[in-house]
Amino acid sequence: MEDKKTKSLFTSILRALVEMGFIIFLFYANLLMGDFTRSGNARNKSIIWGMQDVFTIINFEIAVIAAIVGYLVFEFLRKKL
């Protein structure tokens, strides 16, 4: 019984991390694409510059908070529907 409970907890945590990772990936992809639009400076510079501009501590904090909120909203909707 305990093994089944532990496996279920591990599966739930792993699923949460995968879903949050996907939200973080989409956040960074959106930021990087925004740097390469007409208004972005990365268009005149390199992809390395664009990545250095996007991958900052502040953006990471925002991405993690957005991922947690997004995960909680999706879990709430999953249970309600």
N, C-alpha and C positions, 0 to 999 in steps of 0.2 A: 504494500500500500504506500509506504513512504517513498519507494523508488518511483512510482507513478506520479506522485505529487511533485517530487523534485524534477522529474522530466517535464511535467506540465509547466512548472514555474520557469524552467530553463527555456522552453519553447516560447512562452509568452514574452520573456525578456528579449530573446533573440528576434522575435517578430517585431517588437517595439523598436529595437535598434536598427533593424533593416528599414522599417518605415521612416524612422527619423533620418536615417542616412540618405534615403531617397529624397526627402524634403530638403535636406541640406544641399544635396547635389543640384536639385532644381533651382534653389536660391542662388547658388554660385554660378550656375549656367546662365541664369537670367542676368546677373550682374555683369558677367563677362561679355555676353552678347550686347548689353547696353553700352559697354565701353567701345564696341566696334560699330555702333550706328553712326549716323552723320554727325551727331552732336558730341560723340566721344573723342577723347584725345588719342586713344589707342589706334585709331585709324591711321594716324600719321606716325605712329611709333610701332613697336614690335609687340608680338604676343607675350613676350616675357614682361614687358612693361605693363601690359594690361593685367597679367596675372599678379604682378607685384601690387598693382593698384587695387585689385579686388580682394586678394587674400590678406586681410588684416585682422587683428585681434577684435576690433569693434565689429566688423562684419561677421566674424565667427560667433561672437556672443549673440548677435541678432539672429543668425541662422539657427543656433541651438535653441533659443527662446521660441522662435517661430516653429521649429520642429516639434518642440514639446507641446505647444499650444495646438498645432495641427494634429498631432497624434491623439491628444485628448479629445479634440472635436470629433475626429473620425471614430474613435472608440465609443464615444457617446452616441453618435449616429448609428453605429453598428448595433449597439444594444437596443436602441429605440426602434430600429426598422427591422 
